[in-house]
C-alpha cells in the first residue's frame, strides 16, 4: 500500500468511524419532578427535588444524620432561590422573574406529586418538627410563581440542576392545560432551552438540528452511505437516484413508526439494529466481490426501509417536543438527516474522486480496502446485536424459536446474495460499471 493510499484510507475511515462510547461512572438515576400550569396572570410551577441534590444548602441536622426540621425552615427561602436559579422559565424568549415561592421537606414515602392538585396542597403544609427525615432520603418540594404577560405566551424551560450529572439526572415535567389535559416531558439536565408548547417554526428548527446531529453521530448510517457511494467514480444522475432511494425509503418507515404503524414488542429494536449491521456487511461484501451498480438503487431502497426504523428509535424520545406539529417535525427531522448526509458526502467524495483519478492508485483496490474495513466493523456489530436480540424476553416460549428461525433466514439470504455477487464476478456486466 502506497503512503498516499494509506493516508486516504485513514482519512475516509476517520470521517465515518464511530466515536468513543460515553462513560457512565456514576450508576443509578435520580429524577426531578415538576408540574407547570398557567393560572391567570402567573405561571405556577410545582417542583420536587431529591434531597440528595441539595447538599450545597447544608440543611441543619441532628442525631445520626436526620434533618432538624425546625431549623431547616429558616433555610427554605435559600432553597427556593437555588431552584429558581437552576431551573429558569421563559416567556416569548424573555426570562421570567420569580414573584412568590413556598417550600417544604417531604418524606420519601410521600406520593403527592402523582397529581397536580395533591402536589399543590402538599406545598402549603409542613411536616411536624419531630418527624425523622434522613438528610438524603426525602424530597424538597416547592411552589414557584412567575408573573407572565399573557396566558397564551410561548413558554420554555432551561433545566440546569447539577449539569455534571447529565448521564443520570432526569427531569420529568408535566404541562397542565387549562382544560386539565397533561403533556409529559422527560429530558436530562443541561439539555438547553426546551419549548413547552412550541410554535411551528420552533418545532421545525429543533427537529432539523436533531436530525443533523443524529446522522453525524450515527456511525452505522454513515458507513452504509460510504459503502453505497465508494464504487462510483464520478457524480451522475444515477448516483443521485441511488441516494434518493435511500432517502425516500428511510423517510417512509420513519413516518410510519412515528404514527405507531410498526410492531411494539421488545424484540423489534434489536432486530432492526441487527438488520442494519447486516445491510452494511452486505454492501461492503458486494463492493469487494463485484459491485452491481445497475440494481444498487433497489437494494438501497430495501435497506433504507430498515434504516428508517433505526432513525425512529432515536426520534421516539424527542417526539414529546413536537407539540401539535407532529408531521412537520418528522419532515424537519428528515431534512436535518439529509443535510448531515450532504455534509458527510461533500467531505468524503472529493477525497475518493481524487484517489480514483491518480494513475498510481488502482480504484478497485481502494474500493476493496475501504469496503473490507467497513465490513469488518459491521461483522462485529452484527454479532453483538444478534446476541442482544437473542437476550430479549419473548412473550411466549415458541417466539424464541421463531426469532432464531428468522435470524437464520436472514443469514441464508445474505449468503445467497453474496453467492449471486460472486457468480457475477467473472462475467461481463450488462451495463457499464460506471452509470
N, C-alpha and C positions, 0 to 999 in steps of 0.2 A: 504494500500500500504506500503510495507516494505521500510525502508530507502534506501536499495540498489537499489530497483526498481525505487524509486523516483529519485535518482541521475542518474541512467541510462537513464530514460526518459528525464530528463532535458539536459543531455549531447548530446543525439541524436538530440533533437529538436533544441538545440542551434546551432549545426553544420549546420542544414538545414534551420534555421529560416531566414526570410528577415531582411536585415539591416535597419537602420534608414533612413528615407526619407531625401534627400538633401534639405537644406534650400535655399530659394530664397528671401533674404532680400531686394535686390535692384531690383525693377521692370524695365521693358523696356529692350532694346537691342541696342547695338552700333556695328558698323562694320568698319573694316579697309579693304580697297580695294587695290589690287595690281596687276600689270602686270609684268611678268618675261619673258625675251626673251634673247636668246644668239645672239649676234651680233659681228661676227668676233672673236676677242680675249678678249671680255668682256661680262659679264653678266649684262644686263640692267634691273633695277627694277624701276618701276613707282608705287608710293605708295600714297594713300590718307588716312590721319588720321583725325578724327574729332577733332576740336579744343578743345572740352571738355576733351580730353585726354592729353592736353599739358599744364596743369596748372603749372607744375613744371618749365616750361620755363619762366613764368611770363612776357609774352609779354606786351610791353608798351600800355597803354590805355589812352583815353581822354573822356571827357564828361561823359555820363551815361553808361559807360562800353564798348564803341566802341574801337576797336584796332587803335592805331596810326601807320598806315602802314609805314610811312616814318621812324619812329624809329624802328619798328619791323623788318625792313630789316636787321638791324645790328645783330639781334638775330637769323636769319635763319641758319647761319653756325652751331650754337649750336644745333638747331633743327635737322639738318641733322645728326649730330653725335649722338644725342639721339635716333633717329630712327634706325640708323645703330647698335647701341649698343643693342637695344631690339629686333631687327629683323635680325638675323645673317644668312648668307648663307654659304654653304659648297660645296666643290668640292672634290669628292672621299674621304670624311671624313676630309678634311682639311678646316679650316675656311678661307674664302676669305677676303681680305683686301680692304677697300673702296678706290678707286682710284680718284673718282670725284663725285661731287654732286651739286644739284641745288634745290632750294625750293621756294615756293610762298604761299601766302594766297589766298584762293578761296571763293567765295560766296556760301551760302547754295543752291542756285538755279543752280549752275554750274553742267552740265551733261556730261562733257568731259570724265569722266572715264568709259563711256559705251563702248568706242573703244580705242584700243591701240594707233592708230595714233593721235586721238584727245587728249588723255591724254599726249602724248609726246609733242605735240605742246603747251599745256597749261603750262607745267612746264618751258617752255622757255620764258614766258611772265610775266608781272606784272600788278596788278590792279593799277588804278590811285590812287595817295596818298590820295585824298579826299573821297574815297569810304568808306561807312559805313558798317563795318563788326562787329557784336556783338561778344564779346570775346569767347562765347561758341556755336555759331550757324553756323560757317563756317567750312572750311577744311584747313589743312596744306598739300599741295601737294609737292612731292619731286621726283627727279630723282636721283637714286643711280647707279653708275657704278663700277663694280668689275672686276679686271683682272683675267682671267682664263687661265688654261694651255691648254685645248683642248675643242673644241666645242661639242664633244660627251662625255664629262665627266658626272659623276653621281652627280647631284645637289640635295641639300637638304636645308631645311629652319627650323630654330628654332625661332618661333614667341612667344615672351615673354613680349609683351607690357602689363603692368598692369595685372600681373597674378592673382591678388586678385579679378579681375572682370571676372574670367573664366566662371561664370554662365551667363554672359550677354554680353561679348565681343567676337565677331566672326571675323575671318579672311577670307575674300574672295580673293583667289589668282587664277589668270588665267595664265597658262603657254602657251605662244605663240610659236608654232613651226616655223621652217624655211619656211615651205610651207603655213603658215598662219593659220593652224589648232590650235584650242584652247582647252586646257584641264583645266577644272574648279575644284577647291578645296574649301572646306569650313571646318574649324575646329576652336575650341576655343583657346584662348590664353593659353599658358602653356602646350600645347599638347606634347612638346618634339620635337625631330628631325623627320621631315617628308620628306621622299624621294619624289621628284617631278617626276622622271621618274625611278622607282626602277628596279634594276636587279632582276632576278627571285628568287635568294636566299633572297634578301631583302624583296620582297613581301611575300614569303613563311613564313619567320620568323616573320614578322609583323602580319600576319593573324593567325599564331599559337598562338601568345601571345594574340591576340584579342579574339579568341575562348576560350582560357583558362580562361581569365578574365571574359568573358560573362557568362560561365556556373557557375562559382563560385559566380558571382554577381546576378544570376537569381534564386531567391528562388522557383519560381513555378516549374522549371525544376528539381531542386534538391528534392523538396518534392515529385514530381511524382516518381523519382528514389527510394526514400526512401520507398514509398508505394509499389513499384514494388518488392523490394528485401526482405522486412521485414518478409513475411511469410516463406521464405526459411530458413531451419535450418542448412544447410551445403552447401558448394560450390559443384557445379556439372556442367557437360557439358550442362545440360538442362538450368540451370540458365544463363550460358554464352550465350546460344542461345536466351534466352528471352531478355537479354540486347543488344545482337547484332541485334535483330529485331527492337528494338527502334532506334539503331544507323543507320541502313540501311534506315529505313523509314524517319527519320528526315533529313538525308543527301540527300535523293531523292527530297523531296519538297524544301529543301533549294536551291539546284542547279536549280530546275525548277523556283523558284521565282527570282533567280539572273538573269536568262535569259528572264524574263518577261512573263513566261507562266502561270501567275495567274491573277485573277481579279485585277483591279487597282482602284476600287471605294473606297470612304472614308469608306464605311461600312465594308470592308473586314478586316482591322486590328482589330477593336473592336470585330468582330465576332470570329476571331481566338483566341483572348485573352479570350473571354467568353468560348469557347470550351476547351481551355487549363485548365481553372479553373474547368470545369465540368469533364474533364478527371481525374484530381486529386481527385475530390469529388467521382467519381465512384470507382476509385481504392481503396480509403480509405474505402468506404462503403462495397465493396466486401470483404475486409480484415476483417472487423468487423463481417459481417454475415457468410460468408464461402468462403475463397479464392479458386477459381477454377484454380489451378496451371496447370492443363492439357492444358487448352486453353489460358493461360496467354500470350503466345507469340503472338497469333492472336490479342488480344485486345491491347497489347503493340505496335504492328506494326501499327494498325489503329490510335492509339493516337499519335504515333511517327510522322505520316504524318502531324498531326495538329501542333505538337511542332516544326516541321521543318519550317513551315510558321512563327512561332513566332521568331525563330532564324533569319529568313531572314529580319524581320523588324529591328532588332538590327544591322544587317550587311549592310543594304541598304546604310547608310551614309558613310560606310567605303570602299565601292567598288571603290570610287574615288582614293584610294591609291593603287589599284591593278595594275595600268598601263596597260601593254599589257598582263598581266598574270592572266586573269580572272579565268579560270578553276583551275589553280594551286592555286590561292588564296582561292578559295572555298574549295578545298580539304584540304589546310593547316588549314583553319578555323575549319573544321570538326575534324582534328587531335587535334587541341587545345581543342575543346569541349570534345573529348574522354579522353584526358589527365586530364582535370578537373574532369570528371566523375570518372575516376580511382582514383584520389586523394581523392575525397569525399567518395567513396565507401570503399577505403582502410582504412579510419578512422572509418567509421560507422560500417562496417562489423565485425571487431573484437569485438566491444562493444556488438553488437547484438548476435554474436556467444557465447560470454562469458555468457551473460544473459540467453540464451536459455539452456545452459548446467548446470545452477545452479539448484540443486534439490529443493531449497526452492522457486523458481520462476516458475510460470506457463507460458509456452511460449504463450499460447493462450491469456492470459491476457496482456502480453507485446505487442503482435501484436495489440490487440484491443485498448489499451490505446494510443499507438503511432498513429495508424490509425485514431482514433477518434479525436485526437488533430489536425492532419493534415487536416482531413475532416472539422473541424470547421473553420479553416482558409480558406480553399477552398470555403466553403459555402459563406463566406463574400465576397471573391474575385468574385465569380460568380454573386452575386447580384450587386456589384459595376460595374462590366464590362458589365452586361446586361443593366444597366441604361445608361452607356456610349454608348452602341450600339443603344439604342433607341433614343439617342440625336443626332445621326448623321443625317445631312440633306440629304435626299434621292433625286435622280434626278426627281422622279415623285411621286405623292401622293399615288398611289397604291403600291409603293415599300415599304412604311412603313408598310402597312398591310401584305405584303409578308414577311417582316422581322419578324413581330410578329408571323406569322404562322410558320415560320421556327424555331423560338425560342421555340414556344410551342411544335413543333415536337421533338426538342432536349430534352425538359423536359420529354415528354412522353417516348422517347427512354430510357432516364436514369431511369425512373420509371420501365419500362419493364425489363431492365437489372437487377435492384435491386430485382424485383419480382422473376426473374429466380434464382438469387443468394439465395434468401430466401427459395425458394422451394427446392433447393439442400441442404439446411442446415441440414435437418433431415435425409436424406438418405445416404447410404454408397457411398463413392467416387468410381468411376470406376477404378481409378488408385491410387496408393499410394499417400498420400498427400505430400510426400517429394520426388520429382523426383530426 
